[in-house]
Amino acid sequence: REIHRDFLSWVRETTAHSTESREHIQEAYNREFNSIATPTFDGSTFSVRGITDVFNGMEDFDIFDHNEVVAEKLLWNLGGGDFHDVGSGKTLASLITMMAAQQRGAWKKTIIAVPGQVLRKWQAEFSELFPNATSLVVELQSGNRAEELARAQAGDWNAILMPLSAFKRLPLSKLERKKRLRQRIQEVNAMLNAELQRLKEKGASKQQINRLKKKYKKLKAEYEEKIEDLGDIDEEEVDVYFDEMGADSLIIDEAHAYKNALGTPLARQLGIAGSTSDRAEAALRKARWVHSQHPDGISGVLCLTATPVQNSPIEVWHQLNLCAPHVLEEFGIKNLDTFINLFVERGTETEKQITGSYDREEAILGYKNLSEMRRIIDQA
């Protein structure tokens, strides 16, 4: 902190060297955070056909203004996150966004994954909102599994609704899973190289560097083992895979349940991420596949939750990485470690090792650049 404070004092001085450095810093900051304008949405350009005149007992029903504003933004981005409070109408906003996207030819068939206890409520509201639209519920119960999947694959449905439990049990095909796992290994290699560079610039000890290499090597081995395990699977629970359903868009309700995908050794070391969640990683792989079905490579995924951040600002990265990874890339955030370096203030603490020796380890001192984080969230 003292070095940081002294550096800021030096930059603010009026010497020729500090002035030049200050200009370089300002240019880099403006290029990263001030080069993208956040559009203003008021709902005036949003429209959707086929909506009912009577909804929830209300005659002459008209979409609420705040829902139109949200839907206009989501339609503009063709995906993203709706993180408003409980009772604000996230269900309504997502359904009208979905139908508007389909009517414009941007989406064709949408999978909607929701908690099991509200599955029928979602279907009832969708059917009431759009009486002429088509929907199918897929629960993957043992007796009807094959028939449900066959109907879902063959039918021209506007919406395929399923409980989160079924969403979890409906995997990508083996080929797609291998492809996504190999991508993950490449990401781990990139994170390791970046973190090694950062430690070397800080003058880290050889012991610290070797410990870091060991952690990332272990993480990489976990993904390599998952790829090998796929070759040993002869039969699976389903005959039709997620990427064979004919869907090109995905809506996930209660998306905060998928916040522990792509954990890193650095995040775990700092105590801001637990073990990587297989459920979250599987959902992320499906989201990445959906993104790949669109020419821009970024559209098609909409996440809903009233609690995008429960314990740590790091959860912002998980949510955006799931529904709007291109937003993170636009701000130069390539992975979770980059996000940590931007928004987590770290220092060093002395810790006693198992051997009895003492070593200095990084620890969290607080969070920083929260206004810039807010700007990133506003883009999703």
C-alpha angles and dihedrals in degrees: 000000000000091000090049092050093047091049092053090049091051093048091052093053119103099236118125093249095049092045091054091047091048091053091050091051092048091049092050092047094048091047092052103038109013101044095080120069118211109228119233114234125199101162094249095122097045121105136157130184130222098032119150126255092216120051129165089350093308115128121212086021116197126184111263114253095240091051090052090052092052093044091049090056094044091048091048089054094034088225140004133123136316104198101167125136126278111282096024093113105260091153093054093044093050094047095050089045090052094050093045090051091049093047089054092050094245094113130028112181124009130204112211115197115193138158111284095241092062098037096103091042090057092049092047093050092047092050091047094047095047109025093180096048123100127233138172130198115219115189099162094226111174097248098047101030099108094043093048093051093045091052092045092051097045100039127089094231126170090206136016107196122198137165117254088250091061091043088057093049094048104084133190115256116275092253092055093044091053090049093052093044091052089051088052091054089053089052091051090052091050092049092049093051092048093048092047090053091050093049093048091051088052091051095245119185123258088247092057092049093049091048090052092049091051092053095050091043089055091050092049091050090055091059093044088053091051090054091051091048091057089065091058094056110101100169132020136197094256136049094202119052130214092256091051096057094090092240122137101181138050136201118193120193120203088020092172086084088076100056101116101067119127097014116182135210089245092055092048092046090054091048095240097112133040128207116320111269115232089203092054093045092050090052090049092052089053091048091051090050090052090051089052091059092069127075092236092049092223109073135090108056124102122182124197126195138136090209109049089153118039106149111001140014085239086080087070088068092051092051095047092043088056100047107016113019090155089067090058091048092051088059092047094254104141100170145349093281091057089051090051092050091052101044109021119080109214137188137169130265130186113245131183114238127217089257091060094251123120126238135177113245131185118253137177117266096175143293129291143186091036093156089058090049089053089053091054092049091051090060094059 
